[in-house]
Amino acid sequence: MSEILKRHYIKLTYFAAITALVAYVIQAYQVMNSLRPSLDEGVYLLKGYLLTSGVFAPYQPYGVWMNKMPLSFLIPGWVEVIFGPGLITGRWYAFILSVLILPGIWLIARRFSGEKIATLILILIAVNPVGIKFYAQAISQVLIAFLLVWSLFFLLGEKRRNWQIVAGSILAAIIVFTRENMLPVTLFIVILMFWQHGKKTGWISLATISIFLLIGHAIYFPEILTNWVKWLPQSITPFLDPWRIRNPDEKSYSESISLLSYLFIFMQGFRWHFFVTLGLGITGLLTSIHRLKQNSWKFRTVIVLSGLFVVLFLSHVWASLGNDYCKFCLPGYISFFSPIGYILLSILIPALSPTNLRGWGWIISLLFVVTTTLFGFATHQDFVRLPTYSNWLDGFFGFPVPWMRKGQLILGEVKFWQILANKYNLSFEQVRLEVLPVLIPTVMGFVVGIVWIVLVFILYRFLRNKKNISMSYILLTSFLMIGFLLSPTWIFGGGVFTYDCRNDVIDQIEQSGQQLADQIEPGAKIDWRVTSMSPVMLLYLEDPQLLPAQINTNYSFVNSGETDFLLRYGLWNKEAANDWLSQADYFLATPPIPPDVWLQMQALGFQEIPPLSPALQCDTERFEIQIFSRK
């Protein structure tokens, strides 16, 4: 009888895994059709197509800006060349890669902890909408995650054959040749191979990675140094100055944000990637080290992968919040290495110990309240979009605050907003439109944390056998379970995403691209100043003559510098812009056009022709492209 139940249980586990995979596929298909293309998506697809179709070559003088490693452009470019240029090709490419990530993670998790835990990991991935959205775009995150998962599939495990070590190491080298920010992957993989399997395997892995990286760098040397020197301090590497193509003081694009915005971005990364950030940390705290050490190869894998995850997390926090180039990119950066977090979860979950953190209840409770408060703060952008938000706002705004006057408690005369206004010298509008939208969800997060702790404490008091479980264990595991249930909601990963649009995005882009191609003849010189739309639109034109530096729009614009030097490396400045405008047949821009550019266009004889209006229509946003011709 037990054997029959066991077989049914295994069948149920596989059914749950297939269901999670199907749920992911359905969501991924819906998302690929409903996200408007971003600048990055257009850049990878357009540059990739230009590089692989022979228009330009990687690191060619006066070509495209190679701000990322070659394969980040070449791989999607090859797909575009084979299957035809356009957004639809890029989205299907991303869709297939994202779906193939899941069986890789499932197989790795099963290798460590069996089918049940592996299926649980698949479910965690399938219930996180924002993770699906990152991987639905033809950007480097989905490519890196795919390569990372299948590299680890070959490398992780108790007994690995030489061909598996070679295959996994080749994929690891490809990862670095796709995004240099993932270099730590190769270093930690080599460490694990030496520690786990001995010198022979370690040397095989190191040699394989080194050979492939050396070959790749030799092909593009010395220009490929431009991808590395930006991470090295100039003071200790002055000999690399010829490949430092941009002075930080000359950048035209930078982001300056408040301290609260730093906190919001950091916590947004935790919300959107709950299980591989905070969830992973909680699981680690509740893991029995003694139980984990009983299996040496699992223990070593956890140590090395944990070190890799921490290094990647901290380096990407620095890359986003520590610089002024892309401060809001942290959640997207975490998507590069989030599969490592899921693999770690699959190893740690079976080693959870209910007695861990005994005696730490008050400290854990304090940290818990701080966490729920910060989570509340981080939800404020989604909170204000709720249908019930106005009710919450009115309730807090007019809440009567108890007030002492002449020794008597008075209730009702003084409103909450008046206290805030008087205390912090704020106006009526500031309190209602700026302070309360942030304060309300923050206070709610604090209250939820307090109530949660009280309920857990009451439950813990009524337990008969407290020796086998700690209060901290109940508190933290209940947080994980609620996090699982709320993952699809706005509180975690189901809120408004920057590029959310309608379900016909691909059709709209294809139609607008065809309209653009009908208006612009093959081989025309195009001045691209569109900032609201992705450069993916240019894929629909036949043989367009572009100033390649304009593909990255303002991100590649430099306020000063020697024009010829900048153009050589795919950057541009005011002089380059003026010169290209004087040669262009068409000028495409996002309205309104700056007055100085408008005067120059009039002097050159440009005339407006029917715009793409809209080029893309989302529910609440309308994107247009103005078109000017000199004919």
Secondary structure, 3 states (H helix, E strand, C coil): CHHHHHHHHHHHHHHHHHHHHHHHHHHHHHHHCCECCCHHHHHHHHHHHHHHCCCCCCCCCCCCCCCCCHHHHHHHHHHHHHHCCCHHHHHHHHHHHHHHHHHHHHHHHHHHHHHHHHHHHHHHHHCCHHHHHHHCCCCHHHHHHHHHHHHHHHHCCCCCCHHHHHHHHHHHHHHHCCCHHHHHHHHHHHHHHHHHHCHHHHHHHHHHHHHHHHHHHHHHCCHHHHHHHCCCCCCCCHHHHHHCCCCHHHECCCCCCCHHHHHHHHHHHHHHCHHHCHHHHHHHHCECHHHHHCCHHHHHHHHHHHHHHHHHHHHHHHHHHCCCCCHHHHHHHHHHHHHHHHHHHHHHHHHECCCCCCCCHHHHHHHHHHHHHHHHHHCHHHHCCCCCHHHHHHHHHCCECCEEECCEEECCCCEHHHHHHHHHCCCHHHHHHHHHHHHHHHHHHHHHHHHHHHHHHHHHHHCCCHHHCCHHHHHHHHHHHHHHHHCCCCCCCCCCCCCECCCCHHHHHHHHHHHHHHHCCCCCEEEEECCCCCHHHHHHCCCCEECHHHHHHHHHEECCCCHHHHHHCCCECHHHHHHHHHHCCEEEECCCCCHHHHHHHHHHCCEEEEEEEEEEECCCCEEEEEEEECC
